Amino acid sequence: YGSDLTVINSGTITGTNGGAGPAITFTCGDHIHALQAGSVINGYVYAGCGCGGSNTLRFGGVGFGGIGSTIPPPQAFDLSSIGPFGQYIGFSTFEVTGGAWAFSGTAVQSDSWTVTNGVVLLSGDLSAASLVTVNNNGALLGFGGVLGNTQINGGGFFVPGFVPGARQTILGTLGFASGAQYVIAVDPSGASGAHATGAATIAGGTVRAT
């Protein structure tokens, strides 16, 4: 409980009433709640208490080194636990800065997300986000999930599927900057790929076939 705090958690935090009440309460100010592998929160996390400030929910861990690097075992996270009626309340900045995170469920907030030095395995729905940006050594791996507007910047990786014929659904635009990496699975029967309902903008990048 307090203001202008950074809480980094890789263990278990249990709130009042055996986890039925608040586990962490951030008061006014700028806050970061950083989840890492092994994190378990039993109870609600309140950010800002409605009095302003910048409230960041960060997904961290060991950095990703790019193609050929070992991806650590993913930590599961339900996107539907974020929002005014969820477990994580009052956050408006979302960033993946390390580790591997398996996102399921449906996000309801329109705030943007960034992925840098971390890996997202997406089986959930992030299409409500105004923009998902993948930066250097960030990786976005499609496992049947749904995206909205998506931008892959230099050094970022986008893998729309791991078997030929798999499709990543994007309800919005898809952009590739110079140095972006687009990794697809190919065999004689076809290739994996992305289907965007909006414009696709290619300013450079590399296509890798596996």
Secondary structure, DSSP 8 states (H G I E B T S, - for coil): -BSS-EEEESSEEE-HHHHTSEEEEE-SS-EEEEE-TT-EEESEEEEGGGS---EEEEE--S----TTS-----EEEEGGGBSTTSSEES--EEEE-SSEEEEESB------EEESSSEEEE-SEETTSS-EEE-TT-EEEESS-EESSEEE-TT-EEE--SSTT-EEEESS-EEE-TT-EEEE-EETTEE-EEEESS-EEESS-EEEE-
